[in-house]
Amino acid sequence: QKPSASVLLTLHAGRTLDRAQVAGIVHLVASSVPEMNPKAVSVVDDAGSLLSAPADAQAQGADTQKLQYTQQIEQLYTRRIMDMLEPLVGRNNVKAQVSADVDFSLVESTSEEHKPNQSPDTSAVRSQQTVEDGSPGAAQPNGVPGAVTNQPPATGTAPINGAAAPVGVAAQGGTDKPGSMRRESVVNYEVDKTVKVVRESSGQIKRLSAAVVINHRTTTDKNGKETTVAIPAAQLEQMTALVRETIGFSQVRGDSVNVVNAPFNVEKTSEVAEPAWWQQAENQEFLRGLAWPLGMVGLGLLVLMGMVRPGLKLLKTPVVRSQTEVQPLNAMLNEAPERPGLPMPSNEPTPETQRLTDAKRLALENPMAVANIVKGWVNGESPA
């Protein structure tokens, strides 16, 4: 059977974990057990909420991020409206809500543009080709047709130092036919082209709708009576303009702003008497924690005041001599007067010393009983 794990987290009041922290806990548990898949680890808080991501976490995570992004935008614009209007109408006298329509689609477009034909002087020549073709003219027979004209021409003889015949003049007095010439020229120019690729980022705001409610103004007359008065229309229009400028109102985008002035319904709540400090649960728990230390301190003071202090007073009391011990005056005048001997110290303990010794022995042998006795004294209970 494949291993799996379940983790229960107890969070402090008001504390939450983000997705990165939960993923860290899941991977920590999965890495501590061999061949455990992170998908087999479930993390739940003490309230029963599932913190670990399910199998289709990618789609749900994307939807959650989109929702959080939309809420952040709405809270941002709402906070801007509140910061703008609260100094004018007072705190707790304005309520605002903003609804944002956000487009998360990713659009990519490609366009190709061609400029119109330019003059040859300003255009760039890619290639140029020129073709010329021609043939010289041929001699044509002339004169009266006859036997001489039908005979082939004789071999021409040219003088060695004679002038050359002009081009195109027949040797036998005939006329020349003009030659044909052909010329072709091909010029290729560069064509201007612009290719533009546009990628629109997701999260574009398509439309904003803001709804603002402002409380009536409260005025107090000379007698101290409070009355509510509606805000003038001109001032309400100015506040509407402020709200439009605050959220970046765009009519082309289709934004809408609605500011309404209406009295707020304030519910009167009865005041609940706050319990005394010694009745509060936190203070009672604190006092219970101090019961044992205070009991030990009280026991020490009791031993000190009830047993040790009387013993010290007894030691400081002067010894009173009896009349029999007083010697007559003449005995003091004798050269060798008889001096009475001092009594030997007694080893028998006094009642106060005996009680102090018993209390010390009881505190050492059974401290719990002594603590209960002191706690009873502090609470005012009579000893058993």
C-alpha positions as CSV (number, residue, x, y, z in Angstrom):
1,Q,0.0,0.0,0.0
2,K,1.3,3.4,-0.9
3,P,2.1,5.7,2.0
4,S,0.0,8.7,2.9
5,A,0.0,11.3,5.7
6,S,-2.5,13.6,7.4
7,V,-1.4,16.8,9.2
8,L,-3.5,18.7,11.6
9,L,-2.5,22.3,12.3
10,T,-3.6,24.4,15.2
11,L,-3.3,28.1,14.3
12,H,-3.3,31.1,16.6
13,A,-6.4,33.3,16.5
14,G,-6.3,35.6,13.4
15,R,-3.3,33.8,11.8
16,T,-3.4,32.2,8.3
17,L,-1.0,30.4,6.1
18,D,-0.3,31.2,2.5
19,R,0.0,28.7,-0.3
20,A,3.8,28.7,-0.2
21,Q,3.9,27.8,3.5
22,V,1.3,25.0,3.1
23,A,3.3,23.6,0.1
24,G,6.4,23.7,2.3
25,I,4.7,21.6,5.0
26,V,3.4,19.1,2.4
27,H,6.9,18.6,0.8
28,L,8.6,18.4,4.2
29,V,6.3,15.5,5.2
30,A,6.5,13.8,1.8
31,S,10.3,14.0,1.9
32,S,10.5,12.4,5.3
33,V,8.8,9.2,4.2
34,P,10.3,7.1,1.4
35,E,8.3,6.8,-1.8
36,M,5.6,9.2,-0.6
37,N,3.8,11.4,-3.2
38,P,3.1,15.0,-2.1
39,K,-0.4,14.5,-3.4
40,A,-1.0,11.9,-0.7
41,V,-0.4,14.5,2.1
42,S,-3.5,16.3,3.4
43,V,-3.1,19.4,5.6
44,V,-6.2,20.5,7.6
45,D,-6.5,23.2,10.3
46,D,-8.3,22.9,13.6
47,A,-11.5,24.5,12.0
48,G,-11.7,21.6,9.4
49,S,-10.6,23.7,6.4
50,L,-8.5,21.8,3.8
51,L,-5.2,23.8,3.4
52,S,-3.4,21.5,1.0
53,A,-4.1,21.8,-2.8
54,P,-6.3,19.1,-4.4
55,A,-5.3,17.2,-7.6
56,D,-6.6,20.0,-9.9
57,A,-4.7,22.7,-8.0
58,Q,-3.4,24.4,-11.1
59,A,-6.8,25.4,-12.4
60,Q,-8.1,26.3,-9.0
61,G,-5.0,28.1,-8.0
62,A,-5.2,30.2,-11.2
63,D,-8.9,31.0,-10.4
64,T,-8.0,31.9,-6.8
65,Q,-5.2,34.2,-7.9
66,K,-7.6,36.0,-10.4
67,L,-10.2,36.4,-7.7
68,Q,-7.6,37.8,-5.3
69,Y,-6.3,40.2,-7.9
70,T,-9.8,41.5,-8.6
71,Q,-10.5,41.9,-4.9
72,Q,-7.2,43.8,-4.5
73,I,-8.2,46.2,-7.3
74,E,-11.6,46.8,-5.9
75,Q,-10.3,47.4,-2.4
76,L,-7.7,49.8,-3.8
77,Y,-10.3,52.0,-5.5
78,T,-12.6,51.8,-2.5
79,R,-9.9,53.0,-0.2
80,R,-9.1,55.9,-2.6
81,I,-12.7,57.0,-2.5
82,M,-12.9,56.8,1.3
83,D,-9.7,58.7,1.7
84,M,-11.1,61.5,-0.6
85,L,-14.5,61.9,0.9
86,E,-14.0,61.2,4.7
87,P,-12.3,64.6,5.3
88,L,-15.3,66.3,3.7
89,V,-18.2,64.4,5.4
90,G,-16.5,62.9,8.4
91,R,-15.6,59.4,9.4
92,N,-18.3,56.8,9.3
93,N,-20.5,59.1,7.2
94,V,-19.6,57.5,3.8
95,K,-19.8,54.0,2.4
96,A,-18.3,53.0,-1.0
97,Q,-18.1,49.9,-3.1
98,V,-16.3,49.4,-6.4
99,S,-16.9,46.6,-8.8
100,A,-14.2,45.9,-11.4
101,D,-14.5,43.9,-14.6
102,V,-11.1,42.5,-15.3
103,D,-10.1,40.8,-18.5
104,F,-7.6,38.0,-17.9
105,S,-7.4,36.8,-21.6
106,L,-3.9,36.8,-23.2
107,V,-4.0,38.3,-26.7
108,E,-1.2,38.2,-29.2
109,S,-1.5,40.0,-32.6
110,T,0.8,40.3,-35.6
111,S,0.4,43.1,-38.2
112,E,2.4,43.7,-41.5
113,E,2.4,47.2,-43.0
114,H,3.6,48.3,-46.5
115,K,4.4,51.9,-47.2
116,P,3.3,53.5,-50.6
117,N,5.6,53.6,-53.6
118,Q,8.3,56.2,-53.3
119,S,10.2,58.1,-56.0
120,P,13.2,56.4,-57.6
121,D,15.5,59.0,-56.0
122,T,14.6,58.1,-52.5
123,S,14.0,54.3,-52.9
124,A,16.6,51.6,-52.5
125,V,17.5,49.6,-55.6
126,R,17.7,45.8,-55.0
127,S,18.8,44.7,-58.5
128,Q,19.1,46.2,-62.1
129,Q,19.3,44.4,-65.4
130,T,19.8,45.9,-68.9
131,V,19.5,43.9,-72.2
132,E,20.5,45.4,-75.6
133,D,20.0,43.5,-78.9
134,G,20.4,44.7,-82.6
135,S,21.3,43.6,-86.2
136,P,22.9,45.7,-89.1
137,G,21.0,46.4,-92.3
138,A,21.3,44.2,-95.4
139,A,22.0,45.5,-99.0
140,Q,19.0,45.4,-101.4
141,P,19.3,44.9,-105.2
142,N,18.5,48.0,-107.3
143,G,18.3,49.0,-111.0
144,V,16.3,47.5,-114.0
145,P,15.8,43.8,-113.6
146,G,17.6,41.9,-116.3
147,A,20.3,39.4,-117.1
148,V,22.9,41.4,-115.3
149,T,20.9,41.8,-112.1
150,N,20.1,38.1,-111.9
151,Q,23.8,37.1,-112.0
152,P,25.7,36.6,-108.8
153,P,27.9,39.5,-107.8
154,A,31.5,39.3,-108.8
155,T,34.3,39.1,-106.3
156,G,34.9,42.5,-104.8
157,T,38.2,44.1,-105.3
158,A,39.1,46.9,-103.0
159,P,42.0,49.3,-103.5
160,I,44.8,49.0,-101.1
161,N,45.0,52.6,-100.5
162,G,41.5,53.7,-101.3
163,A,38.9,55.2,-99.2
164,A,36.5,52.8,-97.5
165,A,33.0,52.7,-98.5
166,P,30.5,54.2,-96.0
167,V,28.5,51.8,-93.8
168,G,25.1,50.9,-95.2
169,V,26.0,51.8,-98.9
170,A,25.7,48.9,-101.3
171,A,28.8,48.1,-103.4
172,Q,26.8,47.9,-106.6
173,G,24.8,51.0,-106.2
174,G,21.9,49.4,-104.2
175,T,20.3,50.9,-101.0
176,D,20.7,49.6,-97.5
177,K,17.9,48.5,-95.2
178,P,18.2,50.1,-91.7
179,G,19.1,47.6,-88.8
180,S,16.7,46.7,-85.9
181,M,17.7,47.5,-82.2
182,R,16.0,46.2,-79.0
183,R,16.9,47.4,-75.4
184,E,15.4,46.1,-72.1
185,S,16.0,47.4,-68.7
186,V,14.7,45.8,-65.4
187,V,15.1,47.6,-62.0
188,N,14.0,46.0,-58.7
189,Y,13.5,48.3,-55.7
190,E,13.3,47.3,-52.0
191,V,9.7,47.2,-50.6
192,D,9.1,48.8,-47.2
193,K,7.5,46.4,-44.7
194,T,6.9,46.8,-41.0
195,V,6.0,43.7,-38.9
196,K,4.6,44.5,-35.5
197,V,3.9,41.8,-32.8
198,V,1.7,43.0,-29.9
199,R,1.2,40.9,-26.7
200,E,-1.4,42.3,-24.4
201,S,-0.9,41.5,-20.8
202,S,-3.7,39.8,-18.8
203,G,-5.5,41.6,-16.0
204,Q,-6.6,44.6,-18.0
205,I,-9.6,46.6,-16.5
206,K,-12.5,46.5,-18.9
207,R,-15.0,48.4,-16.8
208,L,-15.3,50.1,-13.3
209,S,-18.6,50.7,-11.4
210,A,-18.5,52.8,-8.2
211,A,-21.5,53.2,-5.8
212,V,-21.1,55.7,-3.0
213,V,-23.6,56.6,-0.2
214,I,-23.1,59.7,1.9
215,N,-24.9,60.4,5.1
216,H,-27.0,63.5,5.7
217,R,-25.3,66.3,7.6
218,T,-26.1,66.6,11.3
219,T,-26.8,70.2,12.6
220,T,-27.4,71.3,16.2
221,D,-29.6,74.2,17.0
222,K,-29.4,76.6,20.0
223,N,-31.4,74.3,22.2
224,G,-29.0,71.4,21.5
225,K,-31.4,69.5,19.3
226,E,-29.8,67.6,16.5
227,T,-31.4,67.5,13.0
228,T,-30.2,65.9,9.7
229,V,-30.0,68.0,6.5
230,A,-29.4,66.8,3.0
231,I,-26.3,67.8,1.2
232,P,-26.9,70.5,-1.5
233,A,-27.1,69.2,-5.1
234,A,-24.1,71.4,-6.2
235,Q,-21.8,70.0,-3.5
236,L,-23.0,66.5,-4.3
237,E,-22.1,67.0,-7.9
238,Q,-18.6,68.2,-6.9
239,M,-18.2,65.0,-4.8
240,T,-19.3,63.0,-7.9
241,A,-16.6,64.7,-9.9
242,L,-14.0,63.9,-7.2
243,V,-15.0,60.2,-7.3
244,R,-14.7,60.1,-11.0
245,E,-11.2,61.6,-11.0
246,T,-10.2,59.3,-8.1
247,I,-11.0,56.1,-10.0
248,G,-9.9,57.4,-13.4
249,F,-13.3,57.5,-15.0
250,S,-13.4,56.6,-18.7
251,Q,-16.5,57.1,-20.7
252,V,-15.1,55.1,-23.6
253,R,-14.5,52.2,-21.4
254,G,-18.1,52.3,-20.1
255,D,-17.4,53.2,-16.4
256,S,-20.2,54.3,-14.2
257,V,-20.3,56.3,-10.9
258,N,-23.3,56.8,-8.7
259,V,-23.2,59.0,-5.6
260,V,-26.4,59.1,-3.4
261,N,-27.1,61.2,-0.4
262,A,-29.3,59.4,2.2
263,P,-29.6,59.3,6.0
264,F,-28.0,56.4,7.7
265,N,-30.0,54.1,10.0
266,V,-28.0,53.9,13.2
267,E,-29.1,51.3,15.7
268,K,-29.0,52.1,19.3
269,T,-27.4,49.4,21.3
270,S,-27.7,49.0,25.0
271,E,-24.5,49.5,26.9
272,V,-23.3,46.3,28.5
273,A,-21.6,46.8,31.9
274,E,-18.0,45.7,31.7
275,P,-17.1,43.1,34.3
276,A,-14.7,44.0,37.1
277,W,-11.0,43.4,36.5
278,W,-11.0,40.5,39.0
279,Q,-13.9,38.9,37.2
280,Q,-12.2,38.8,33.8
281,A,-11.0,35.4,32.7
282,E,-7.6,36.6,31.8
283,N,-7.0,38.2,35.2
284,Q,-8.4,35.1,37.0
285,E,-6.0,32.9,35.2
286,F,-3.2,35.2,36.1
287,L,-4.2,35.2,39.8
288,R,-4.3,31.4,39.8
289,G,-0.8,31.3,38.5
290,L,0.3,33.6,41.4
291,A,-1.4,31.6,44.1
292,W,1.5,29.2,44.8
293,P,4.3,31.9,44.9
294,L,2.2,34.2,47.1
295,G,1.4,31.2,49.4
296,M,5.1,30.5,49.9
297,V,5.8,34.1,50.5
298,G,3.0,34.3,53.1
299,L,4.3,31.1,54.8
300,G,7.7,32.7,55.1
301,L,6.3,35.9,56.5
302,L,4.2,33.9,59.0
303,V,7.2,31.9,60.2
304,L,9.2,35.1,60.5
305,M,6.6,37.2,62.3
306,G,5.1,34.4,64.5
307,M,8.1,32.4,65.5
308,V,11.5,34.0,64.7
309,R,10.6,37.5,65.9
310,P,9.4,36.5,69.4
311,G,12.5,34.4,69.8
312,L,14.7,37.4,69.0
313,K,12.8,39.6,71.5
314,L,13.3,36.9,74.1
315,L,17.0,36.9,73.6
316,K,17.2,40.7,73.9
317,T,15.2,40.8,77.3
318,P,17.5,41.7,80.2
319,V,17.8,39.3,83.2
320,V,16.0,40.6,86.3
321,R,17.9,39.7,89.5
322,S,16.1,38.9,92.7
323,Q,16.5,40.8,95.9
324,T,18.4,37.9,97.5
325,E,21.1,38.3,95.0
326,V,21.7,41.9,95.8
327,Q,24.7,42.2,98.1
328,P,24.8,44.7,100.9
329,L,26.9,47.8,100.6
330,N,29.4,46.7,103.1
331,A,30.1,43.6,101.1
332,M,31.1,45.7,98.2
333,L,33.6,47.6,100.4
334,N,35.3,44.4,101.5
335,E,38.5,43.5,100.0
336,A,37.4,40.1,98.9
337,P,33.6,40.3,98.5
338,E,31.7,37.2,97.8
339,R,30.2,37.3,94.3
340,P,27.3,35.1,93.5
341,G,27.8,32.6,90.6
342,L,25.8,33.0,87.4
343,P,23.2,30.3,86.6
344,M,24.3,27.6,84.2
345,P,22.6,27.8,80.8
346,S,19.8,25.3,80.4
347,N,19.7,23.0,77.4
348,E,15.9,22.6,77.6
349,P,14.2,24.4,74.6
350,T,11.7,27.2,75.3
351,P,8.1,26.9,74.0
352,E,8.7,29.4,71.2
353,T,11.8,27.6,70.0
354,Q,10.0,24.3,70.1
355,R,7.2,25.7,67.9
356,L,9.7,27.2,65.4
357,T,11.5,23.8,65.2
358,D,8.2,22.0,64.6
359,A,7.2,24.4,61.9
360,K,10.5,24.0,60.1
361,R,10.3,20.2,60.2
362,L,6.7,20.3,58.9
363,A,7.6,22.6,56.0
364,L,10.5,20.3,55.0
365,E,8.6,17.0,55.4
366,N,5.2,18.0,53.9
367,P,5.4,21.3,51.9
368,M,2.1,20.7,50.2
369,A,0.2,20.6,53.5
370,V,1.9,23.8,54.5
371,A,1.0,25.5,51.2
372,N,-2.7,24.4,51.6
373,I,-2.7,25.9,55.1
374,V,-1.3,29.2,53.9
375,K,-3.7,29.2,50.9
376,G,-6.6,28.7,53.3
377,W,-5.4,31.6,55.4
378,V,-5.2,33.8,52.3
379,N,-8.7,32.8,51.2
380,G,-10.0,33.5,54.7
381,E,-10.9,29.9,55.5
382,S,-10.8,28.6,59.0
383,P,-8.1,26.0,59.7
384,A,-9.2,22.4,59.9
